[in-house]
Amino acid sequence: MDNYGGMSYSNVQTPGYTTCKTHSEIIYTRRLVLKLIEGNNYRSSPKAGPLWIGEITSSGSSPDLRDVMNYMLVAAFEHFGENTQKAIREIILSGDARVKALMEP
């Protein structure tokens, strides 16, 4: 699904008749990209490539990154510096201890 949302359909069947209802909702895709660079190389040649890139995406009903930033950071930290060679799906539930630790002062 993309930033523009999607359309879903549901059928409710009861004895005697069928009702079709249309439901629409907006699903936002949030994206965070982290780049790890070696400071001395970057200072001498700003075009030097990064040592590691972490790309984290999240989708949901809120467009506000502040609502999901800590969750995205936890997902990134789980594989920090690692070459995963593929996308990894991770579900982090509300109340996760790692997220709570990031929120503490």
C-alpha positions in Angstrom: 0.0 0.0 0.0 1.2 3.5 -0.7 0.9 6.9 0.9 -2.4 7.5 -0.7 -4.2 4.7 1.1 -6.3 2.0 -0.4 -9.8 0.6 -0.7 -11.0 -2.6 0.9 -14.3 -4.3 0.5 -16.1 -6.6 2.9 -19.2 -8.8 2.4 -21.5 -9.4 5.3 -23.6 -12.5 4.7 -26.7 -13.3 6.8 -29.5 -15.6 6.1 -31.7 -14.1 3.4 -29.5 -11.3 2.1 -26.0 -10.1 1.5 -24.7 -6.6 2.2 -21.5 -5.1 0.6 -19.8 -2.3 2.4 -16.9 -0.2 1.1 -14.2 0.9 3.6 -11.5 3.4 2.9 -8.4 4.3 5.0 -5.2 6.1 4.5 -2.0 4.2 5.3 1.2 6.2 5.6 4.6 4.9 4.8 7.3 6.4 7.1 11.0 6.0 6.2 14.2 6.5 8.2 17.6 6.2 6.6 20.7 6.0 8.8 24.2 6.4 7.3 27.4 5.5 9.1 30.5 7.2 7.8 34.1 7.3 8.9 34.8 10.8 10.0 38.4 11.2 8.8 37.6 9.8 5.4 34.6 12.1 5.1 36.5 15.2 6.1 39.2 14.6 3.6 36.8 13.5 0.8 33.1 14.4 1.4 32.2 12.1 -1.5 33.5 9.1 0.3 30.8 6.4 0.6 29.2 5.3 3.9 30.4 2.3 5.8 26.8 1.2 6.5 23.3 2.3 5.5 20.2 1.3 7.5 16.9 1.8 5.8 13.8 1.4 8.0 10.2 1.7 6.9 7.0 1.6 8.8 3.4 1.8 7.7 0.4 2.8 9.7 -2.4 5.3 10.2 -0.3 8.2 11.5 1.8 10.5 9.3 3.7 11.8 12.3 7.2 10.4 12.6 7.3 11.3 16.3 4.8 8.6 17.0 7.0 5.9 15.6 10.6 7.2 15.6 11.7 5.2 18.7 10.3 2.0 17.3 12.2 2.6 14.0 15.4 3.3 15.9 15.0 0.1 18.0 14.6 -1.9 14.7 17.8 -0.2 13.3 19.8 -0.8 16.4 19.0 -4.6 16.3 21.0 -4.8 13.1 23.4 -1.8 13.4 26.5 -2.3 11.2 25.2 -5.7 10.0 24.9 -6.6 6.3 21.6 -8.4 6.4 21.6 -9.0 2.6 17.8 -8.7 2.6 14.9 -6.9 4.1 14.0 -8.0 7.6 10.5 -7.7 8.9 10.2 -6.9 12.6 7.1 -6.3 14.6 7.7 -4.1 17.7 4.6 -3.9 20.0 3.6 -0.9 22.1 5.1 -1.2 25.6 8.3 -2.8 24.3 11.1 -2.5 26.9 13.6 -1.3 24.3 11.3 1.5 23.2 10.6 2.5 26.8 14.4 2.7 27.5 14.9 5.1 24.6 12.1 7.4 26.0 13.7 7.6 29.5 15.5 10.9 30.3 
